Amino acid sequence: MRSYLAQRLFLYHTLACLLLFSAFSHAQASEQEQQIGLLWKIDKFGYAPSYLLGTIHSEDPRILNLPPKIEKYYKKSKSVTIEVAITLPTLFKSILAMYLPIGKTLDTMIEPDKYQQLVEALKEYGIPEIAVKTIKPSALMMVLSMPKSKEGQFLDMMLYFNAQAQGKPVYGLETAEEQLAIFDTLNLDEQIILLEETLNQIKQMPDLLETMHQLYLKRNLTEIMNFSYNYMSSEKHQKVVDKFMAYIVDQRNLTMLERMKPRLREGHAFIAVGALHLPGERGLLKLLEQEGFRVKSIY
């Protein structure tokens, strides 16, 4: 059961764009700096064009049914790149990364009423209490912040397996170790703080997720970023939030930028990352421009 649960949580986490937690930029864009578009053409003198897609961790048909323009460039691409490539070794590494150290259990680390609320909430995700006790708070926070899985066919997963079926090379922008290190960005006390903040908003989560879907379908990255920032802000625990975001946003964007450069040099690449990695002054679109690339929204 531990193996099954770890695989399920890992797919929630690594295949996700980490939509609710992946890019709460600390500097919100102004009205004059609206960044609108999900698919962006990336080129440079001497380079064949490539395409960068902002994704969302969702199996909603509105998301999975790619618009013809996105489908066109996806099919024409010579390679596909997502945040992390899915392999059996990657799944195996996720088992150890998600669990608390031996001897520690979550039921002894948080208040009984909060723990019971957590257990009840996670039942809806098919995670039994015996597993809840042993999983790191940060991993559980991620699960609670994402839509419940019905079919298990999320956008990132669909892009990955379709590329494999078409015989295209598939690359990851991060290693499994780098993605899984997100669980340990905060110490356990800080993880519990953010888990409890998530539990405080659990009743509003379906509405928040639907709002995210609506904003994504509008393709306004700036609105998504601002909504996400407002959702995540915490007067009481802002320092913890900022610490988490400094790693999960700024540092990861810089890593992704460097890792996508070989694909951009090759040209005709299709790169898909969480939509909230794109906007803002420290988002990938601005970082690419600073490297001399031209970025243009085409959908």
Backbone torsions as a table, in degrees:
resi	resn	phi	psi	omega
1	MET	NA	-35.2	179.2
2	ARG	-61.6	-40.4	-178.8
3	SER	-65.4	-45.5	179.6
4	TYR	-60.2	-45.9	-178.3
5	LEU	-64.7	-42.7	-179.7
6	ALA	-61.4	-41.5	179.3
7	GLN	-64.0	-41.9	-178.4
8	ARG	-65.3	-45.6	178.5
9	LEU	-65.0	-37.8	-179.1
10	PHE	-63.9	-41.9	178.4
11	LEU	-66.1	-38.6	174.7
12	TYR	-55.7	-43.1	-170.5
13	HIS	-82.2	-56.6	-171.6
14	THR	-77.0	-31.7	178.2
15	LEU	-81.8	-14.7	176.5
16	ALA	-69.7	156.4	169.9
17	CYS	-80.7	1.6	-171.3
18	LEU	54.4	45.8	-168.0
19	LEU	-53.5	-48.6	-177.1
20	LEU	-78.9	-12.2	-176.2
21	PHE	-129.9	9.7	-171.0
22	SER	-97.4	-16.0	-177.3
23	ALA	-160.9	57.5	175.3
24	PHE	-81.9	84.1	-175.1
25	SER	-58.1	139.6	180.0
26	HIS	-76.2	-18.6	179.8
27	ALA	-117.1	105.2	-178.3
28	GLN	-74.7	142.0	-178.9
29	ALA	-71.8	150.9	180.0
30	SER	-83.2	172.9	179.1
31	GLU	-59.3	-31.0	-176.4
32	GLN	-81.9	-4.4	-174.9
33	GLU	-120.6	38.0	179.8
34	GLN	-64.1	129.2	175.9
35	GLN	-110.7	106.7	-172.7
36	ILE	-117.4	124.9	178.1
37	GLY	140.6	145.5	176.5
38	LEU	-102.3	-31.0	-179.6
39	LEU	-113.8	126.7	-174.8
40	TRP	-124.6	133.8	174.3
41	LYS	-82.8	129.5	-178.9
42	ILE	-119.9	118.0	176.6
43	ASP	-146.9	173.8	-175.1
44	LYS	-160.4	153.7	-179.8
45	PHE	-55.6	126.8	-179.8
46	GLY	89.4	-5.1	-179.9
47	TYR	-110.2	138.5	167.4
48	ALA	-70.9	146.6	-176.8
49	PRO	-65.6	149.0	172.1
50	SER	-127.0	175.4	-173.7
51	TYR	-135.9	135.7	-177.9
52	LEU	-115.9	119.8	-178.6
53	LEU	-108.9	131.4	170.8
54	GLY	-87.3	125.9	-175.3
55	THR	-111.1	173.8	175.2
56	ILE	-138.2	140.6	-179.1
57	HIS	-76.9	92.0	-175.1
58	SER	-156.9	148.0	172.4
59	GLU	-111.0	15.5	176.8
60	ASP	-62.9	131.0	179.6
61	PRO	-55.5	-29.7	178.1
62	ARG	-63.3	-25.5	-179.0
63	ILE	-93.8	-43.6	-175.0
64	LEU	-69.0	-30.8	178.1
65	ASN	-78.8	89.9	-174.8
66	LEU	-62.2	136.1	174.5
67	PRO	-58.6	148.9	-177.8
68	PRO	-52.4	-37.1	-177.8
69	LYS	-66.6	-40.9	178.1
70	ILE	-68.2	-44.2	179.7
71	GLU	-58.4	-38.0	-179.3
72	LYS	-59.8	-50.0	-176.9
73	TYR	-74.5	-28.7	175.8
74	TYR	-64.4	-46.2	-178.1
75	LYS	-67.8	-33.4	-177.9
76	LYS	-78.0	-14.8	-174.8
77	SER	-67.6	153.9	178.3
78	LYS	-98.3	-13.0	176.3
79	SER	-152.2	157.5	177.7
80	VAL	-127.1	134.5	179.5
81	THR	-126.9	130.6	174.6
82	ILE	-122.4	-175.6	-174.7
83	GLU	-64.4	-45.1	178.0
84	VAL	-147.1	132.8	179.4
85	ALA	-72.7	144.5	-176.3
86	ILE	-93.2	117.6	177.2
87	THR	-138.6	161.7	177.7
88	LEU	-61.5	-41.8	175.7
89	PRO	-59.9	-35.6	178.2
90	THR	-62.9	-44.4	178.9
91	LEU	-64.2	-39.2	-179.9
92	PHE	-62.7	-43.0	-179.8
93	LYS	-63.3	-27.8	-179.0
94	SER	-66.0	-25.8	-176.9
95	ILE	-60.2	-51.5	-178.6
96	LEU	-71.0	-34.1	-173.6
97	ALA	-67.9	-29.7	-172.9
98	MET	-89.2	-13.1	-172.9
99	TYR	-99.6	149.1	177.5
100	LEU	-65.4	157.7	175.6
101	PRO	-58.5	149.7	178.9
102	ILE	-56.7	132.9	-179.9
103	GLY	100.0	-15.1	178.3
104	LYS	-105.0	137.5	175.6
105	THR	-133.6	144.3	-172.7
106	LEU	-66.2	-29.9	-177.4
107	ASP	-66.3	-17.4	177.7
108	THR	-96.8	0.0	-173.6
109	MET	-109.3	-16.5	179.4
110	ILE	-128.7	163.9	-178.8
111	GLU	-60.7	143.1	-177.0
112	PRO	-53.5	-41.1	-178.0
113	ASP	-67.8	-37.3	178.0
114	LYS	-68.7	-39.5	-180.0
115	TYR	-63.8	-43.3	179.7
116	GLN	-65.1	-38.9	176.5
117	GLN	-61.2	-40.2	179.1
118	LEU	-64.0	-46.1	-179.8
119	VAL	-59.1	-44.6	-179.3
120	GLU	-64.9	-41.6	-179.2
121	ALA	-64.3	-39.9	-175.9
122	LEU	-78.1	-16.5	173.6
123	LYS	-58.6	-34.8	-179.3
124	GLU	-69.7	-15.2	176.3
125	TYR	-100.2	5.9	178.8
126	GLY	76.6	22.9	-179.2
127	ILE	-107.2	114.2	-176.8
128	PRO	-77.1	161.0	-177.1
129	GLU	-59.3	-36.2	-178.0
130	ILE	-59.8	-29.1	177.5
131	ALA	-85.8	-37.8	-179.4
132	VAL	-53.7	-41.0	-176.7
133	LYS	-57.6	-30.0	-169.3
134	THR	-105.0	-1.1	-176.0
135	ILE	-95.7	143.2	179.9
136	LYS	-62.6	142.9	179.8
137	PRO	-55.8	-38.0	-178.4
138	SER	-64.1	-36.8	178.8
139	ALA	-67.2	-41.8	178.9
140	LEU	-67.1	-35.7	176.5
141	MET	-59.3	-43.1	179.6
142	MET	-61.6	-44.6	-178.9
143	VAL	-60.6	-47.2	-177.4
144	LEU	-66.1	-17.3	-176.8
145	SER	-96.8	11.5	-178.7
146	MET	-126.0	157.4	178.2
147	PRO	-61.4	148.4	176.3
148	LYS	-68.1	138.9	-179.6
149	SER	-79.3	135.9	175.0
150	LYS	-112.1	-55.1	-179.3
151	GLU	-104.3	-19.1	-179.3
152	GLY	82.2	8.4	-178.6
153	GLN	-103.5	89.8	179.9
154	PHE	-92.1	161.8	-174.5
155	LEU	-55.7	-48.8	-177.9
156	ASP	-61.7	-41.3	179.3
157	MET	-64.4	-41.3	179.6
158	MET	-61.4	-45.4	179.2
159	LEU	-61.9	-40.7	-178.6
160	TYR	-63.5	-53.4	-174.9
161	PHE	-72.3	-32.3	175.6
162	ASN	-64.8	-38.9	177.6
163	ALA	-63.6	-42.4	177.5
164	GLN	-61.6	-42.2	-179.7
165	ALA	-63.6	-30.4	179.9
166	GLN	-86.0	-0.4	178.0
167	GLY	76.1	19.7	-179.9
168	LYS	-87.6	145.4	173.0
169	PRO	-65.1	138.5	-179.5
170	VAL	-120.1	132.4	-177.0
171	TYR	-122.7	158.4	173.2
172	GLY	-115.4	145.3	178.9
173	LEU	-85.4	-17.7	179.6
174	GLU	-135.1	155.5	174.5
175	THR	-83.9	165.0	176.6
176	ALA	-59.8	-40.9	-179.0
177	GLU	-61.9	-40.1	-179.7
178	GLU	-67.4	-42.0	178.9
179	GLN	-66.1	-43.9	-176.8
180	LEU	-71.3	-21.8	177.3
181	ALA	-64.1	-17.5	178.1
182	ILE	-57.9	-33.7	-179.1
183	PHE	-62.7	-25.6	-175.0
184	ASP	-109.1	13.7	177.7
185	THR	-59.6	-37.7	179.1
186	LEU	-107.7	153.0	172.6
187	ASN	-73.3	171.5	-173.2
188	LEU	-62.3	-37.2	178.0
189	ASP	-62.5	-41.1	179.7
190	GLU	-70.3	-36.5	176.0
191	GLN	-61.0	-41.6	-179.9
192	ILE	-64.1	-38.1	177.7
193	ILE	-57.2	-49.2	-178.3
194	LEU	-70.8	-32.7	175.6
195	LEU	-63.7	-43.8	179.6
196	GLU	-67.6	-35.3	175.1
197	GLU	-61.5	-40.0	178.0
198	THR	-65.4	-42.8	178.4
199	LEU	-62.3	-33.4	179.4
200	ASN	-64.0	-22.7	-178.1
201	GLN	-111.1	13.3	-172.2
202	ILE	-61.0	-35.5	-179.5
203	LYS	-68.5	-27.8	-179.7
204	GLN	-88.0	-6.7	-172.2
205	MET	-58.2	-44.5	178.6
206	PRO	-58.0	-41.5	178.4
207	ASP	-67.1	-39.1	178.6
208	LEU	-64.1	-42.5	-179.7
209	LEU	-67.0	-38.3	177.9
210	GLU	-66.4	-38.7	176.0
211	THR	-60.7	-41.5	176.9
212	MET	-60.3	-43.3	177.8
213	HIS	-60.5	-44.7	-178.8
214	GLN	-62.9	-43.3	179.3
215	LEU	-65.3	-38.5	178.5
216	TYR	-62.8	-43.6	-179.7
217	LEU	-66.8	-24.7	173.9
218	LYS	-75.9	-19.0	175.2
219	ARG	70.3	18.9	179.3
220	ASN	-95.5	99.6	-176.9
221	LEU	-63.7	-34.3	-178.9
222	THR	-65.6	-42.2	178.1
223	GLU	-64.7	-40.7	178.2
224	ILE	-61.3	-45.1	-179.0
225	MET	-61.7	-46.0	-178.1
226	ASN	-67.0	-41.0	177.1
227	PHE	-61.9	-43.3	-179.1
228	SER	-63.9	-42.6	179.8
229	TYR	-61.2	-44.8	-179.4
230	ASN	-65.4	-35.7	178.6
231	TYR	-65.3	-40.8	-172.7
232	MET	-82.7	-22.6	-175.6
233	SER	-56.9	143.6	-179.3
234	SER	-144.7	114.2	179.5
235	GLU	-60.7	-36.9	-175.0
236	LYS	-79.6	-33.8	-172.4
237	HIS	-128.3	32.6	-175.4
238	GLN	-61.4	-33.6	179.8
239	LYS	-63.1	-38.0	178.1
240	VAL	-67.3	-43.4	178.3
241	VAL	-59.7	-46.9	-178.0
242	ASP	-62.5	-38.9	178.7
243	LYS	-62.6	-44.9	179.9
244	PHE	-63.1	-45.9	-177.1
245	MET	-67.6	-34.0	-179.9
246	ALA	-58.6	-35.9	178.2
247	TYR	-82.2	-49.9	-169.1
248	ILE	-74.7	-18.8	179.5
249	VAL	-107.2	-72.7	-169.5
250	ASP	-61.3	-49.4	-177.2
251	GLN	-66.0	-42.0	-179.3
252	ARG	-68.2	-36.4	177.8
253	ASN	-61.5	-40.9	179.3
254	LEU	-64.7	-40.5	177.6
255	THR	-64.1	-45.9	179.7
256	MET	-60.5	-40.6	179.6
257	LEU	-57.7	-48.4	-178.2
258	GLU	-65.5	-38.7	-175.3
259	ARG	-73.9	-25.0	-179.9
260	MET	-84.7	-12.8	-177.0
261	LYS	-58.7	-43.8	177.4
262	PRO	-59.3	-37.2	178.9
263	ARG	-68.8	-38.0	178.4
264	LEU	-66.7	-35.9	176.7
265	ARG	-65.5	-37.4	178.1
266	GLU	-67.5	-33.9	-178.8
267	GLY	81.7	166.2	178.5
268	HIS	55.7	32.9	178.8
269	ALA	-93.5	147.4	173.2
270	PHE	-117.3	114.9	-174.7
271	ILE	-116.5	129.0	-177.6
272	ALA	-124.5	121.3	177.5
273	VAL	-136.6	166.8	178.4
274	GLY	-53.2	133.7	-174.0
275	ALA	-54.7	-31.9	-176.1
276	LEU	-81.3	0.7	170.5
277	HIS	-81.8	-10.6	-173.5
278	LEU	-86.8	-46.3	-169.6
279	PRO	-84.7	172.6	174.3
280	GLY	90.6	168.8	-177.9
281	GLU	-65.2	-25.3	178.7
282	ARG	-110.7	17.0	177.7
283	GLY	-83.1	168.7	-175.1
284	LEU	-63.2	-33.6	-178.9
285	LEU	-63.1	-45.8	178.3
286	LYS	-67.7	-40.5	-180.0
287	LEU	-62.7	-39.6	177.9
288	LEU	-64.9	-41.1	177.6
289	GLU	-61.9	-39.7	178.9
290	GLN	-65.0	-22.5	177.9
291	GLU	-90.1	5.4	177.0
292	GLY	92.1	7.7	177.6
293	PHE	-86.2	150.8	172.7
294	ARG	-95.2	131.3	177.8
295	VAL	-119.2	133.2	-177.6
296	LYS	-141.5	128.7	177.7
297	SER	-73.7	128.7	177.3
298	ILE	-119.9	-6.3	170.2
299	TYR	-155.2	NA	NA
